[in-house]
Every structure is written in structure tokens, then in C-alpha cells.
Amino acid sequence: MDIIRVEGGHALAGAVHVSGAKNSALKLMAATLLAPGVTTLTNVPNISDVHVMGKVLKRMGATIEVVDEHSLAIDTSAVDSWEAPYELVAKMRASTAVMGPLLGRFGCAKIAMPGGCNLGARKIDMHILGLEALGVEFDTDHGYIHASAPQGLSGTTVTLEFASVGATENLIMASVRAEGTTVIDNAAREPEIVDLANMLNEMGARITGAGTPVVQIEGVDELHPVTHRVIGDRIEAGTFIVAGALAAGPEGIEVTGFSPAHLGMVLKKFELMGIDVERTDEGVRVHRARGIRPVDIQTLPFPGFPTDMQAQAMVLSALAEGSSVITENIFENRFMFASELVRMGADIRIEGHHAMIHGVDGYSGAQVTSPDLRGGAALAVAGLIAEGYTEVSAIHHIDRGYEHFVEKLCALGAHVERVAVPDPIDD
């Protein structure tokens, strides 16, 4: 198994370019099922989650040509299966995103119950309730969801109990082929939703309101393949912004390849913490010339503070000159990261869905384990300023969402390496 070993105390400088957005690329890959033919996606991150989604599509009969490291030509002409199998869905919850497009194109789907990071309950009740309103009938048994629309999909108004990203995406992808008009009320507003709607509109869909709480979809008879560029990954950008805030030299670092507007609340909170963020046409330049100020954060759907940036923010807050509170409103198990950061010297107490954080003077290098995708990356970032060496294990989580993570840190001047170590259980 591999670990990431970080030697703390080396200043960062230079620029880092973030990859395409994981959470957008996966859904755009699923959306290619709606249009028979070859759809080309560019700026696709070369990460394990993308590889898994590729396997899901291939299992259904699609063919995928790797045009270059970041471009995929996906041909869905010969798709003849409507099943997302357990062994693939269990690796990645985003595989459930194929349900909407399969229903839109074929009127049926068979999806294994989702897996992914161990962040707590992954209920897809809202997906099911919304699709039922469109005329989909569900049968769940033996760990699979069987969905069919025997009378076809019919547009209607769907009000989501919670602004769920996954439910919004599945409803949009199903309703683009429904008869009539569908209105999604209390829709998720994330930039990845806008990216999906933009590509679908390029394919011939009629979607308005993406990025607002009310999305309207007028059904069309068919869609056609297109070439589309994936937006930059705002969460990867946020992770490197935290790295710069912690460890950059006097000139700071530049993080490019994304839209700063996609990190509006994150940048606002970081500025309140005393981090200097200069927005540019290509991204941001970040540095810090003073101590970190404490701040309270609560995770909320976009445009609120994203749950995917909670662990990275905790790394900063744990070094603040005072006490902070982080409230996690999205996933109940996301504070598993805190116990690992405590191993590095942080002072954190968990009370329900609140983390009470008392600032310490610094971190000590330690052996820690990635609890999930973002937590693993945050631990490696904490290691950049820890005394001595930090070794992060279970880095397969990091591989799911960060392309060339070690190489990008090294290019900024960090002393980081990926090391193969024997499994102690085998000794």
C-alpha cells in the first residue's frame, strides 16, 4: 500500500493549476447516455472516480476513447444495458447519476444502492420521490433499485425537501426527455449543476434557471452529441488555497484554473481569518502576513460554505489565535477527520454536529489515516507546517478526487513523496 510522507517546514511558492471538477465530470459522463453518438469531454480530471464512472458506462455498452490525458470521447450509440452493477456503484456513490439519463433515454434503469466515502447515510429518497412524480415506478430488492416508466415520463412540479445536488441532477437529466414541462423547486444551486445544464442545453435541451432555486425543463424529443469543457475544480482550488495560507512564503502562491466566484463563501471566511486573497482572471493569489483569526463556520448547500471544504478549514482554525466553532449540517460522520488532526496536536472537541476548536501553536508530524477524500488531503496539507514528518495512509481516498496531488505540492516547493510500504498485516 502507498502512503504520502510530508516533511514539514518548507515554504511554498509559485503557481498551481487545478484540474477539471470531479463532481462535474462524473455527472457529465453520465449525461452522455442521453445522446446516442460520440460526446467529447475536455478538461476531465485523471482520477480514480472518473475511471470508475468510465467502467460503469462501458459495462452498459458504451465505448470510451482516451483522446489525451484530460479528454474523453464517449460513444453511447451501442448502449444496451440499463444496469449499474454493485461492484462499481459500491466504490462510488456518484454512479447513481446514471439513473436519470437511463430513464430519459430508455425509460428504465437498475441501480445498485450507492457507496463512496463513509460519511454517513446516503439516502436517495429525494431522487425516488422526485422521479415518481415524473411517472417512474420503483421496486427495491436485494440491494438494487429497479426503476421504470411504463407510461413514459411526464413533466410536473417537484419540490425538494432539501436542496440535494444528486436529486437535482437526476431530475434534470430525466426530465429533459419528459413530455411537457418540469419545474424543480428548491433545486441545488452548485456550479456543477450549472455546468451540467449548460452541456445539456448545448445538446438540445431547454433548461432555464440552473444556479437558482427554481429550474425549469421543457422536454424535447431528442438530444445530440457535443464537445464540452468541464469547469475547474473549486474544491481542489480551495485545498491549495489552504496550503498557501499555511505554508506560502512572502510572495504567496497562485491557484489557477477555476472561477473564484465558485468559492465565494469560502474566500469570504478565509479573509475574515486574516488570509489575503487577491482575485485574478485565472484564479487567486493567496498569502498570509499575520496570525490566523478564529471564525465560526457552518456548512450549507451552495452558495453557503461547502461541506467538502470543512476539513481544510479545520486545519486553519486549529491554528487560530482563539476558539472557533465549525458546524456540519450536511454529513453526520464528517468529523472523523478531527480525531486524526488531534493526533497531530490539534485541540478539538466534538459535540454532536459541532466541532469546538481551540487554537494551538503548531502541529507535530504523526502517522495518520485518511478518513475520506477531503480529510485525507487536509491531513497532508497540515503536514506541510508540522514539525518533523507526517505519514498519511489510506490515500486511495485522495486518489478519488485529486489528480497528481503529490506532484503539484512538490512543484510548489513542498517536500512530499508517495511511498510504497508493506502492509503490516502481512508481516
N, C-alpha and C positions, 0 to 999 in steps of 0.2 A: 504494500500500500504506500501511497505517496503522502508526504506532509509538506507544509510550507514552513520554512525556517526563516525567521526575520531577526536580523541584528539591529537593535535599536541605536538611535543616536546619530543618524546620518541625515543631513539636511536635504530636502527635495528642491529641485529647480527644473525649469524647462516647461515643456508642454506635453499634454497627453490628449489623444483623440479618442473619444468614446465610440463604441460600436453601435450598430443598429439596436433598437429597443427589443429586448426579449419578449416582453409582454405584448408587443405589437406584431412582431414577426410570426409568432405562433398562431395568432388568430388570422393573419393574412394568409398563411399557408392553408389553414382550414377553409378559408373563404374561396380558395381556388377551386374547390369542389363544385361550386355553383355554376361555373362556366366551362363546359367541355372545350378542350383545346389547351394550348400552352400559355400559361401566365408566367411572366418572369418577375421575380422579386430581386431587387438590388439592395445593398447595404444590410444584408442579412447577417446577424452575428454567428460566428462559427463556434457554437456552444453545444453542450450535450442535449439540452432540451430541444433545440432545433433538430438535432439528429434523431431524437425520439419521435418528434412530430413527423419527420420525413418517413420513418418506418411505419407510422400509423397510415399515412397516405399510400405508401407502397403496398401495404397489406390489403388495401381496398382496391388496388389495381392501377394506381397512378404510377407514372414513371417520372423520375427526377434527374435532371442533368445538372451537375455542378459546373456552371459556366466559368466561375472563378471562385476564390475563397469566400466571397461575400455575395454571390449571385446564384440564384437557383431558377432553372426553367422547369416548371411543374406542369406535366401533361396529364389532365384528368379525363381525357377522352374515353379511356377504356375502363374506368372505374365500374366494377360490377359487384362490389361487396359493400354492405352498409354496416359493418361491424367494426368497432374499435375494441380490440381484444384486451383482456385483463392484463397480460404480462407487459403491455406497453402503457396502458392507462394508469396502472398502479405505480409506474415510475414518474408520472407527470399528470397533475390534475387538469392542465390546460387541454389535454386530449379530449375532454368533454366538449370542447368548442366545435368539434365536427358534427355535433347533433343538429344544430341549426341548419347548416348548409346541406346536410344529407336530407333533412326533412324538406328543405326548399327545393332540392333537385329531384329527389326520388320519392318523397312522401313517407319515408320510413328510416329508422336507424336502430341499431343495437349497440349500446354503450356500456362498458364495464363501469362500475362505481369508481370514482376518481381517487387518485393517490397524490403524491407530491410531498412537499415539506410537512413535517409533523407539527403543524401549527394549531391543531385543534379540529373541531368539527368542520367539515366541508359540505354543508348541506346544499343540495341543489333544488330544494323545494321551490324556490322562486322561478328557476328555469322551467320546472314542470308545470307550475300553476300558470305561468305566462303562456307557455306553448299550448296548454289545454284550452286556454281562451281562444287560441287560433284554430282550434279543431283537432288537436293532437290527442290521441288516446295512449295511455301508458300502462304497461304491465311490468312489474319488477319482481324478478325471482332469480335465485342462485347467483346473486351478485351482479346481475345485468339489468339494464333498463331497456325495455323494448318500447319503441315509440313508433306510432303510425298515424297517418291522417287519411283514413279511408274515404272521406268526403272532400278531401283537398283542404288547403289552408285558406282561411277567410280572415280578412283584416278586421280588427276590432281595437278597442282601447284597453290597454293593460296598465294597471297601476302597481308599481313595485313597492313592496313593504320597506325595502332598503335599497339604496342606490348601488345595486350589485353590478360590478363590471362584467362578470361572466354571464349573468342573466341578460343584461342589456345587449351584449354581443350576440348571444344565441338568438334572442328575439329579433334583432335586426337582420341577421343572416337568414332566418327562416321567413320573415315577413317580406323580404324583397321579392319573393316569388308568390306571395299570397294574393288571393283575389281581393281587390279593394284596398282600402287604406288602413294602416295600423298606426296607432298612437301609443307611444311608451311614455307614461307619466312617472316622474321621479326616476328618470334614467340616470345612469352613471355618466359623469362628465369628463372622464380622464382623457388626456391627449391621445391615448391609444385607441379610444372609441372614435375620435375624430379621424385618425389615420385609417381605420377600418372603413368608416363611412365614405371617406374620400376615394379609396380604392373601389369600393362597390359602385359609387357614382360614376367613376371612370369606366366601369364595366357595363354601365347602362341602367343602374338602379336609380331610384328617385327618392333620396333621403334628404330631409331638411331638419335642422335643429340639433345636429350632433354637436356635443360640447355644451348643451344646455339641458335643463331638467326635462324638457319635452321634445321627444324625437318623433317625427312623422315619416312614415314609409309608405309610398304609393307602390303597390305591387306591379311588376312588369312580367311579360311573358318569357323573356329570356335575357341572359347576360352573355357578354363576350369577353374573351381573354384580353389582358392588358399587360403593360410593363409598369411597375410601381416601385418607388424607393421607400424603404422603411425609415421612419423617423429615428432620430438619435435617442439613445437610452438615458433618460433623465435620472434613473436610479444609479446607474454606473457613474454618471456625471457627479451626482451627489456624494457618492462614496469617495471619489477622488478629490472633491472639494473638501471633505473632512480630512483626508490625508494632507492636503495642502494647509489647512487651518492648523493642524497639529505640528507638522514637521517641515514646512517650507522655510527656506532661507529668506533673507530680507527682500528679495525681488519677488517672492511668491511663486506660484505656478499658474499656468494657463490650462484650462479644461475646455476643449473644443468639441464640436460635432453634435451639439444639441441646442435646443432653444431655452434660454433662461426663463422664459415665461412658463415653461412646463414645471419649473421648480419655485414658483412664486412664494409660497408659504415657507418652504424650506430656507430659501435665501433670506427671507424676512427674519426668521427666527435666528439664523446664524449671525446676521448683522446685529441683532439685539444681544448676542453673546459676545460681541466685540470683534467679529471677523470682518475684515474688509473685503467686499465683493464688488468688483468692477465688471459690469456687463459689457460685452463686446458683440460684434456682429457674428462671431463664430462661437461664442460661449461666455465664459467668465474668466477673469483673473482674480486669484484669491491669495491673501496673505493675512498674517496677524502680527500686530506690533504691541499687543497688550495682553494682560491676563484674560482668561475666559470668564465671562459673567454668567451667573446662573439664570435659567429661564424655565418656565413651565411649558410643556408641550403636550398636546393630546392628538392622537391620530384620528383622522377623519377621511371620508371619501374626498376626492378632488373637488374643489381647489384647496381642501384642507391639507394638513401635514400627512404625507403618505406613510402607512404602516411599514412599507419597505425601506424607509429611512430611519425608523425608530432606533435600531441597534446602533447605527452610525452616530446618531445624535447622542445616544447614551455614552458613547466613548468620549465625546466632547464634554458632556455635562458632568461626568465623573471626575473631571479635572478642573471644574469651575471653582471660583473663589466664593463658595457658599453652597446653598442647598437648592436642588431642583426637583421637580416632580414631572414624570412622564406618565401619561395615562394612555393605555392601549385599549381602543374601542373596537378594533376590527377582529383580532385573533386572540383567543384566550390563552394560548400557550406560547406567545411570542416572547415572554420574559425568560425563557430557558437560557437565553444568551447571557442574562445578568449574572448567573452563578459562575459562568466561565470568566467573565470580566472581573469578578471578585477574586478569582484565583490570581489575577494579575495585580491585585492591590486595591481595587475599587471598593467603595463603601456604599453598598446598595441594599435596601430592604424592600421586599415586595409585599404589598398589602392589596390583595385582590387584583384588580387591573390597574393598580397604581405602582410605580417604582419611585421610592423615596431615595434620592441620590444626594450624598454629601461629598463635596469635592475633596480630593486628596492631592498631594503634591506631585505624584507621578505614578507610573506603572512599573512593575517588575516583570521581567521576562519569565514565562512559565510554559508548561505543557498544557494546552487547552484543546478542546474539541469543538468543531463546527456543529452547532445545533441545527442549523438550517442555512439556506443560501446567503441571506444578508448578514446573519450573525457571524458566519464564518469569515466573510470579507471584512467585517468590522473588527474582528479579533486580530486579523493580520495588520490592519491599519493601526490598531492600538499598539501593536508590537513595534511600529516604526519609531516610537519615542520611549519604549520601555527600556529599563536598564538590563543589559545582557541580551539573551536570546529568547525568542518566543517561538514555540513549535505548535503549529495548528494542524490537527489531524481531521479526518473525515472530510477532506477537501473536495470530495466528489460533489458535495453541495455547492461549493463555489464554482465548480466547472459547469454547473447547470445554467449559470447566468452571467459569468464574466469571461470574456474572451482574452486570452493572453494576459491574465491578471498579473502574474509574477513578472513577465517581461515588461509590461507597462510601468510597474513600480520601479523596476531596475533602471529603465530609461530615464526616470525622474531623479535617479541618484540613490535610491534605496538599496540596502544590502539584503536582498531577498533571494531565496533559492527554493526550488522544488526538489525534494529529496525522496528517493525510494528507500523505504525502511522495511525490514522484515516484520511480519505480523507476530507479536509476542506470543499469541496463542499457539503458533506453530513451533515455538522453540522447545 
